[in-house]
Amino acid sequence: MPTTSGPETPAVRILVTGANGQVGWNLQRTLSPLGDVVALSRDQLNLSNLDAVAQAVRDTGANLVVNAGAYTAVDKAESEPELARVVNALAPARMAEELARSGGTLIHYSTDYVFDGTKDSAYVEDDPTAPLNVYGQTKLEGEQAIAASGCAYVILRTSWVYDIRGKNFLRTVLRLAREREELRMVGDQFGAPTWARAIAEATLVIAVQLLRRRNTLDAQSRADGGIFHLTAAGQTSWAEFADAIIKEYDDCCSWPADSGEFGQPLKVKNIVSIATAEYPTPAKRPLNSVLSNAKVQAVFGIALPEWRSQLRLAMQDAIR
Ligand SMILES: NC(=O)c1ccc[n+]([C@@H]2O[C@H](COP(=O)([O-])OP(=O)(O)OC[C@H]3O[C@@H](n4cnc5c(N)ncnc54)[C@H](OP(=O)(O)O)[C@@H]3O)[C@@H](O)[C@H]2O)c1
C-alpha cells in the first residue's frame, strides 16, 4: 500500500463569477486542476447585490476570486449607467475589499474600451485612459477601485471576445450570414479578436504563478499596478474578422449536418466594409483598440497566438 509523505498543501478554493459567460464558462473547465472551483452564474450570485458579493467571497473562503461576471452590453449600458456601474465597478470593489481583509487574490477582466482609440500604435498598460462610453468608463472605475483596495490582484484587459457559445460577434455574423446575401460590417475599427478559451487558459497559467510564487508576485503586481493586456496577437477590423469567420466556416463545410447552427448552409455572398459613421450606435467605440501584450509576456511568459489561428481552433470546436 502506498504511504503518504507528510501533510499535503491545502486545496486552493476558487470563486468564479459570471459562470455562464464566455470566459466564465471556460474558466470552470480550465481552472479545475488547481483545486475546488465554485462557479456562480448570475442566478446564483447577482453582482448588483453587493452584500451578496461580499458574503459569497466570505462563504466560499476563496483564496482566489476570478471575476468573469460583467455588464457587457456596450450599447445598452448607455441607458443603464447605474446598473453597469454597480456590476462593473462597485461589485469588483467589494470583492477586492473582502480579499484585502482575507489575504486572497483577485483576477479581474477589463477592456480595450478604457482607451479612446486615437493612438496610432498598440496601447500599453500605462497609456492614458479616456473611455468613450459608459461601459468603458464603468470598467475603468472597477480597475481603479481594485487598485485602491490593497488586495493582491491581476487585471487582464482583453478585447473583442468570442466563442462558439454565448453572445458574441462570431455567432451574430453566422446568424446574419444564414439569413442574408450581403453583410455590411465596420471596416475602420481595429482590434484583436480574442478567443474566450485562450483567455481562460492564460488565466490558469497566471493563477498557477500567482499561487506558487505569491509573495514575490504580489509585491510585483502592486508595483506594476497589476494591469496586463491579454489579447490574441495581430489585429484586424470587424469587416475582416467577419470575412475570416465566413471563410473558416466554409473551410469546414464537410461538417456533419447534425452540428446544429454550425451545420447550416450560409446564404452570404458579399461582405461590404463600411465606415463607423455609416453604422451609428448608442455607444461610441474606439477606432484603434489594439493592445500590446509585451508586459504579460515578460511577467507571466504568455503570448497568445495570432487571432486567425485561434479562430480556426474555435470553429473546429463546433464539430461534434
Ligand atoms: N465580450 C467582449 O467582447 C469583451 C471585450 C473586452 C473585455 N471583456 C471583459 O471580459 C470579461 C468576460 O466577458 P465575457 O466576454 O465572458 O462576457 P459575457 O459572455 O457577456 O459574460 C458576462 C457574464 O456576466 C454575467 N452578468 C451580467 N450581469 C450580471 C450580474 N448583475 N450579476 C452576475 N452576473 C452578471 C452574464 O450573465 P448572463 O449569462 O445571465 O447574461 C454573463 O454570464 C468581462 O469582464 C468583460 O468586461 C469582454
The ligand as an SDF file (V2000), in Angstrom:
LIG
                    3D

 48 52  0  0  0  0  0  0  0  0999 V2000
  -17.1220   40.3370  -24.5930 N   0  0  0  0  0  0  0  0  0  0  0  0
  -16.1430   41.1460  -25.0210 C   0  0  0  0  0  0  0  0  0  0  0  0
  -16.0050   41.4140  -26.2140 O   0  0  0  0  0  0  0  0  0  0  0  0
  -15.1690   41.7240  -24.0300 C   0  0  0  0  0  0  0  0  0  0  0  0
  -14.1980   42.6260  -24.5080 C   0  0  0  0  0  0  0  0  0  0  0  0
  -13.2680   43.1550  -23.5930 C   0  0  0  0  0  0  0  0  0  0  0  0
  -13.3490   42.7940  -22.2550 C   0  0  0  0  0  0  0  0  0  0  0  0
  -14.3150   41.9370  -21.8290 N   0  0  0  0  0  0  0  0  0  0  0  0
  -14.3740   41.6100  -20.4070 C   0  0  0  0  0  0  0  0  0  0  0  0
  -14.0930   40.2220  -20.2580 O   0  0  0  0  0  0  0  0  0  0  0  0
  -14.8120   39.7070  -19.1290 C   0  0  0  0  0  0  0  0  0  0  0  0
  -15.5670   38.4580  -19.5520 C   0  0  0  0  0  0  0  0  0  0  0  0
  -16.5370   38.8440  -20.5220 O   0  0  0  0  0  0  0  0  0  0  0  0
  -17.2910   37.7970  -21.4540 P   0  0  0  0  0  0  0  0  0  0  0  0
  -16.8590   38.0620  -22.8410 O   0  0  0  0  0  0  0  0  0  0  0  0
  -17.2010   36.4290  -20.8880 O   0  0  0  0  0  0  0  0  0  0  0  0
  -18.7610   38.3990  -21.3060 O   0  0  0  0  0  0  0  0  0  0  0  0
  -20.1700   37.6720  -21.3890 P   0  0  0  0  0  0  0  0  0  0  0  0
  -20.0740   36.4790  -22.2510 O   0  0  0  0  0  0  0  0  0  0  0  0
  -21.1390   38.7590  -21.6890 O   0  0  0  0  0  0  0  0  0  0  0  0
  -20.3600   37.1780  -19.8940 O   0  0  0  0  0  0  0  0  0  0  0  0
  -20.6260   38.0580  -18.8550 C   0  0  0  0  0  0  0  0  0  0  0  0
  -21.3320   37.2710  -17.7960 C   0  0  0  0  0  0  0  0  0  0  0  0
  -21.6390   38.1820  -16.7340 O   0  0  0  0  0  0  0  0  0  0  0  0
  -22.9250   37.8870  -16.3200 C   0  0  0  0  0  0  0  0  0  0  0  0
  -23.5840   39.0120  -15.6790 N   0  0  0  0  0  0  0  0  0  0  0  0
  -24.1010   40.1320  -16.2280 C   0  0  0  0  0  0  0  0  0  0  0  0
  -24.6970   40.8820  -15.2800 N   0  0  0  0  0  0  0  0  0  0  0  0
  -24.5620   40.1970  -14.1230 C   0  0  0  0  0  0  0  0  0  0  0  0
  -24.9780   40.4220  -12.8140 C   0  0  0  0  0  0  0  0  0  0  0  0
  -25.6960   41.5100  -12.4670 N   0  0  0  0  0  0  0  0  0  0  0  0
  -24.6690   39.5060  -11.8650 N   0  0  0  0  0  0  0  0  0  0  0  0
  -23.9750   38.3870  -12.1970 C   0  0  0  0  0  0  0  0  0  0  0  0
  -23.5530   38.1070  -13.4200 N   0  0  0  0  0  0  0  0  0  0  0  0
  -23.8580   39.0130  -14.3700 C   0  0  0  0  0  0  0  0  0  0  0  0
  -23.6980   37.4770  -17.5530 C   0  0  0  0  0  0  0  0  0  0  0  0
  -24.8120   36.7290  -17.1320 O   0  0  0  0  0  0  0  0  0  0  0  0
  -25.9130   36.1400  -18.1450 P   0  0  0  0  0  0  0  0  0  0  0  0
  -25.2230   34.9390  -18.7770 O   0  0  0  0  0  0  0  0  0  0  0  0
  -27.0300   35.7880  -17.2510 O   0  0  0  0  0  0  0  0  0  0  0  0
  -26.2020   37.2430  -19.1140 O   0  0  0  0  0  0  0  0  0  0  0  0
  -22.6600   36.6650  -18.2870 C   0  0  0  0  0  0  0  0  0  0  0  0
  -22.7260   35.3040  -17.9240 O   0  0  0  0  0  0  0  0  0  0  0  0
  -15.6940   40.8570  -18.6310 C   0  0  0  0  0  0  0  0  0  0  0  0
  -15.0660   41.4940  -17.5700 O   0  0  0  0  0  0  0  0  0  0  0  0
  -15.7570   41.8080  -19.8140 C   0  0  0  0  0  0  0  0  0  0  0  0
  -15.9680   43.1520  -19.3970 O   0  0  0  0  0  0  0  0  0  0  0  0
  -15.2100   41.3790  -22.6950 C   0  0  0  0  0  0  0  0  0  0  0  0
  1  2  1  0
  2  3  2  0
  2  4  1  0
  4  5  1  0
  4 48  2  0
  5  6  2  0
  6  7  1  0
  7  8  2  0
  8  9  1  0
  8 48  1  0
  9 10  1  0
  9 46  1  0
 10 11  1  0
 11 12  1  0
 11 44  1  0
 12 13  1  0
 13 14  1  0
 14 15  2  0
 14 16  1  0
 14 17  1  0
 17 18  1  0
 18 19  2  0
 18 20  1  0
 18 21  1  0
 21 22  1  0
 22 23  1  0
 23 24  1  0
 23 42  1  0
 24 25  1  0
 25 26  1  0
 25 36  1  0
 26 27  1  0
 26 35  1  0
 27 28  2  0
 28 29  1  0
 29 30  1  0
 29 35  2  0
 30 31  1  0
 30 32  2  0
 32 33  1  0
 33 34  2  0
 34 35  1  0
 36 37  1  0
 36 42  1  0
 37 38  1  0
 38 39  2  0
 38 40  1  0
 38 41  1  0
 42 43  1  0
 44 45  1  0
 44 46  1  0
 46 47  1  0
M  CHG  2   8   1  16  -1
M  END
$$$$
